[in-house]
Amino acid sequence: MGLVIAATTGWGQVTAEQPGTSGPKTDTTKIRIDQKLGAQVPLDAEFKDRTGKTVKFGDVLGKRPVLALLIFYKCQGVCSVEFEELTKIANQIPSQKVGKDFDVVVLSIDPTEGPDFAQGKFDQVFDFQPDLKGTEDGWHFLVGDLDNIHKVSNALGFYYTYDPKTDAINHPSGIMFLSPTGKVSSYIYGAKYIPNIVAQNLTKAAKNEVGEKAKEVFFGCIHIDPLTGRKSLVIERVLSILGGITVVVLLGSIIILSRRNRTKTG
């Protein structure tokens, strides 16, 4: 099973792993998002788009702010949770429309994935949300080799692990906002995106402004399974919390009863 760095309800960082793989314990210090606000993303990093055309990262910038999502396309875990959430809210962002006011760039962090995977993910956008038809020009799905992927992911502060022997990937979750010139403007952690908050981040990015650091919120009772993406209660943690509450209540009751008995005998 993959790793979970922070068990969350959508905020915070979680990791996903290639389904069906296993291996040695992963160093979780290598899986994180460092918020590099104001950093410049390399415009010369080369990728292939869903049609197989070679493009530079700068080719998808320049017109509008960018919402960037780093996942791998065949992942069935938290990547799918992030991607489905993004497509779900894409048409709910106030006064912002994909392809008109901002672009979405989805970059595969798996160097073994080719344009066919990118095309398949592009098709899923409109399978999940048919009302997004007409926004096709605003969706960019990229694949590339590890060197070029790392050029962009490192500039974004998005650190993950990839084992070429097992094709296992462990990564954090979150979306990043870039200005039209490729400057890192802001971040949202996790796999839950609130339309109003996304709109605020896009507005700042459009103005080439740098936002405030995103806060990571930890919820110990919720677990996202990195293999299935399903959320579930962590029973042991819940029982621990309930046990603590029970002890406090019992102690409080004993103190109150003792005081009452003293009052009566007095």
C-alpha positions as CSV (number, residue, x, y, z in Angstrom):
1,M,0.0,0.0,0.0
2,G,1.2,3.5,-0.7
3,L,1.9,6.2,1.8
4,V,-0.2,8.8,3.5
5,I,1.8,11.8,4.7
6,A,-1.2,13.7,6.1
7,A,-4.6,12.1,6.4
8,T,-7.0,14.8,5.4
9,T,-10.5,15.7,4.2
10,G,-9.0,17.3,1.1
11,W,-6.5,19.7,2.5
12,G,-3.0,18.8,3.5
13,Q,-0.7,16.4,1.6
14,V,-1.3,12.8,0.8
15,T,0.6,10.5,-1.4
16,A,-0.3,8.0,-4.2
17,E,1.4,4.9,-5.4
18,Q,1.3,3.0,-8.6
19,P,-1.4,0.3,-8.1
20,G,-0.1,-3.2,-7.7
21,T,3.4,-2.3,-6.7
22,S,5.3,-2.8,-3.5
23,G,8.9,-2.1,-2.4
24,P,11.0,-0.8,0.4
25,K,9.8,1.8,2.8
26,T,9.7,5.2,1.2
27,D,11.5,8.2,2.6
28,T,8.6,10.5,3.2
29,T,10.9,13.5,3.6
30,K,11.3,13.4,-0.2
31,I,7.6,13.7,-0.8
32,R,6.4,17.2,-0.1
33,I,5.4,20.6,-1.5
34,D,7.7,23.5,-0.8
35,Q,5.9,26.7,-1.6
36,K,8.3,28.5,-3.9
37,L,6.2,31.7,-4.2
38,G,7.6,34.1,-6.8
39,A,9.8,31.4,-8.4
40,Q,10.1,31.2,-12.2
41,V,9.1,28.0,-13.9
42,P,11.5,27.1,-16.8
43,L,9.9,28.0,-20.0
44,D,12.3,25.9,-22.1
45,A,11.3,22.6,-20.6
46,E,10.2,20.3,-23.5
47,F,7.2,18.0,-23.5
48,K,4.8,16.3,-25.9
49,D,1.2,17.3,-25.9
50,R,-1.7,14.9,-26.4
51,T,-1.3,14.9,-30.2
52,G,2.4,14.0,-30.0
53,K,3.6,17.5,-30.9
54,T,6.7,18.7,-29.1
55,V,6.0,21.8,-27.1
56,K,7.9,23.9,-24.6
57,F,6.3,24.7,-21.2
58,G,6.4,28.4,-22.2
59,D,4.2,27.6,-25.2
60,V,1.2,27.0,-22.9
61,L,1.8,30.2,-21.1
62,G,1.7,33.9,-22.0
63,K,-2.0,34.5,-22.5
64,R,-3.7,33.7,-19.3
65,P,-2.9,32.5,-15.7
66,V,-2.4,28.8,-15.3
67,L,-3.8,26.3,-12.9
68,A,-1.2,23.5,-12.8
69,L,-1.9,19.9,-11.6
70,L,0.9,17.3,-11.4
71,I,-0.3,13.7,-11.4
72,F,0.2,10.6,-13.4
73,Y,-2.5,9.5,-15.8
74,K,-2.8,5.8,-15.0
75,C,-3.1,6.4,-11.3
76,Q,-6.4,5.2,-9.8
77,G,-5.7,6.7,-6.4
78,V,-5.5,10.2,-5.1
79,C,-4.6,11.5,-8.6
80,S,-8.1,10.5,-9.7
81,V,-9.6,12.2,-6.7
82,E,-7.8,15.5,-7.6
83,F,-8.6,15.3,-11.3
84,E,-12.3,14.6,-10.8
85,E,-12.5,17.4,-8.3
86,L,-10.9,19.8,-10.7
87,T,-13.2,18.9,-13.5
88,K,-16.2,19.1,-11.2
89,I,-15.5,22.7,-10.1
90,A,-14.0,24.0,-13.4
91,N,-17.3,25.5,-14.5
92,Q,-18.2,26.7,-11.0
93,I,-15.4,29.2,-10.6
94,P,-17.0,32.7,-10.3
95,S,-16.3,35.0,-13.3
96,Q,-13.6,32.6,-14.6
97,K,-13.9,30.3,-17.6
98,V,-11.3,27.7,-18.8
99,G,-9.8,28.8,-22.1
100,K,-11.0,32.3,-21.7
101,D,-9.8,33.6,-18.3
102,F,-7.3,30.8,-17.4
103,D,-5.7,27.6,-18.7
104,V,-5.3,24.2,-17.0
105,V,-2.0,22.4,-17.4
106,V,-1.9,18.8,-16.3
107,L,1.6,17.4,-16.3
108,S,2.3,13.7,-16.0
109,I,5.1,13.0,-13.5
110,D,5.5,9.4,-14.9
111,P,8.2,9.4,-17.7
112,T,6.8,6.2,-19.1
113,E,3.5,7.8,-20.1
114,G,3.1,8.9,-23.7
115,P,0.7,11.1,-25.7
116,D,-1.9,8.4,-25.8
117,F,-2.3,8.6,-22.0
118,A,-2.5,12.4,-22.3
119,Q,-5.2,12.1,-24.9
120,G,-7.1,9.6,-22.7
121,K,-7.1,12.0,-19.8
122,F,-8.2,14.9,-22.0
123,D,-11.2,12.8,-23.1
124,Q,-12.1,12.1,-19.5
125,V,-12.6,15.8,-18.9
126,F,-15.6,15.9,-21.1
127,D,-16.8,12.4,-20.2
128,F,-16.9,13.5,-16.5
129,Q,-18.4,17.0,-17.3
130,P,-20.1,17.3,-20.7
131,D,-20.9,20.9,-19.9
132,L,-17.2,21.7,-20.3
133,K,-17.4,21.2,-24.0
134,G,-16.3,24.4,-25.7
135,T,-13.4,24.8,-23.3
136,E,-11.1,22.4,-25.1
137,D,-8.5,25.0,-26.0
138,G,-7.9,25.7,-22.3
139,W,-6.9,22.2,-21.3
140,H,-3.2,21.1,-21.9
141,F,-2.0,17.6,-21.1
142,L,1.7,17.1,-21.2
143,V,4.1,14.1,-21.0
144,G,7.9,14.1,-21.0
145,D,11.2,12.6,-19.9
146,L,12.3,12.7,-16.3
147,D,14.8,15.5,-16.7
148,N,12.2,17.9,-18.1
149,I,9.5,16.8,-15.7
150,H,11.9,17.5,-12.8
151,K,12.8,20.9,-14.3
152,V,9.2,22.0,-13.8
153,S,8.3,20.0,-10.7
154,N,11.4,21.2,-8.8
155,A,10.7,24.8,-9.8
156,L,7.2,24.4,-8.4
157,G,8.5,22.9,-5.2
158,F,6.6,19.6,-6.0
159,Y,8.8,16.8,-4.8
160,Y,8.0,13.1,-5.3
161,T,9.7,9.7,-5.6
162,Y,9.8,7.6,-8.7
163,D,11.3,4.1,-8.9
164,P,11.9,3.0,-12.5
165,K,12.4,-0.6,-11.4
166,T,8.9,-1.0,-10.1
167,D,7.3,2.1,-11.8
168,A,6.2,3.1,-8.3
169,I,5.4,6.8,-7.7
170,N,4.7,8.5,-4.4
171,H,3.7,12.1,-4.5
172,P,2.0,15.0,-2.6
173,S,-1.4,16.4,-3.7
174,G,-2.3,20.0,-4.5
175,I,-2.7,22.5,-7.3
176,M,-0.4,25.5,-8.2
177,F,-1.2,28.8,-9.8
178,L,1.1,30.5,-12.3
179,S,1.1,33.9,-13.8
180,P,1.0,34.3,-17.6
181,T,4.8,34.7,-17.5
182,G,5.3,31.5,-15.5
183,K,5.8,32.9,-12.0
184,V,4.6,30.8,-9.1
185,S,1.7,32.8,-7.5
186,S,0.1,30.5,-5.0
187,Y,-0.8,26.9,-3.9
188,I,-3.8,25.0,-2.6
189,Y,-3.0,21.7,-0.8
190,G,-4.9,18.5,-1.1
191,A,-7.7,17.2,-3.3
192,K,-10.6,19.5,-2.3
193,Y,-10.9,22.8,-4.3
194,I,-13.4,25.5,-3.3
195,P,-14.5,27.5,-6.4
196,N,-14.4,30.9,-4.7
197,I,-10.9,30.2,-3.3
198,V,-9.7,29.0,-6.7
199,A,-11.1,32.2,-8.3
200,Q,-9.2,34.4,-5.8
201,N,-5.9,32.6,-6.6
202,L,-6.5,32.9,-10.4
203,T,-7.2,36.6,-10.0
204,K,-3.9,37.1,-8.2
205,A,-2.0,35.1,-10.7
206,A,-3.6,37.1,-13.6
207,K,-2.2,40.2,-12.0
208,N,1.3,38.6,-11.7
209,E,0.9,38.9,-7.9
210,V,2.3,36.5,-5.3
211,G,-0.3,35.2,-2.8
212,E,0.1,34.2,0.8
213,K,1.4,30.8,1.8
214,A,-1.2,28.1,1.8
215,K,-1.9,26.6,5.2
216,E,-1.8,22.8,5.6
217,V,-4.6,21.5,7.8
218,F,-4.3,18.1,9.4
219,F,-7.3,15.9,10.2
220,G,-6.2,12.8,12.0
221,C,-9.5,10.9,11.7
222,I,-9.8,10.9,7.9
223,H,-7.6,8.6,5.7
224,I,-7.4,8.7,1.9
225,D,-6.4,5.2,0.6
226,P,-3.7,5.9,-2.0
227,L,-4.6,2.9,-4.0
228,T,-8.4,3.6,-4.3
229,G,-8.7,7.2,-3.4
230,R,-11.5,6.4,-1.0
231,K,-11.9,8.3,2.2
232,S,-12.5,6.4,5.4
233,L,-12.4,6.9,9.2
234,V,-9.3,5.8,10.9
235,I,-11.0,3.7,13.6
236,E,-8.0,3.5,16.0
237,R,-7.6,7.2,16.0
238,V,-11.3,7.8,16.5
239,L,-11.4,5.3,19.4
240,S,-8.4,7.1,21.0
241,I,-10.1,10.4,20.8
242,L,-13.4,9.1,22.1
243,G,-11.5,7.3,24.9
244,G,-9.9,10.6,25.9
245,I,-13.3,12.4,25.9
246,T,-14.8,9.7,28.0
247,V,-12.1,10.0,30.6
248,V,-12.6,13.8,30.8
249,V,-16.4,13.4,31.1
250,L,-16.0,10.7,33.9
251,L,-13.5,12.9,35.8
252,G,-15.8,15.9,35.5
253,S,-18.8,13.8,36.8
254,I,-16.8,12.5,39.8
255,I,-15.8,16.1,40.7
256,I,-19.3,17.4,40.5
257,L,-20.8,14.5,42.5
258,S,-18.1,14.9,45.2
259,R,-18.9,18.6,45.5
260,R,-22.6,17.9,45.8
261,N,-22.0,15.2,48.5
262,R,-19.9,17.7,50.5
263,T,-22.6,20.3,50.2
264,K,-25.2,17.9,51.6
265,T,-23.1,16.7,54.5
266,G,-22.1,20.2,55.3
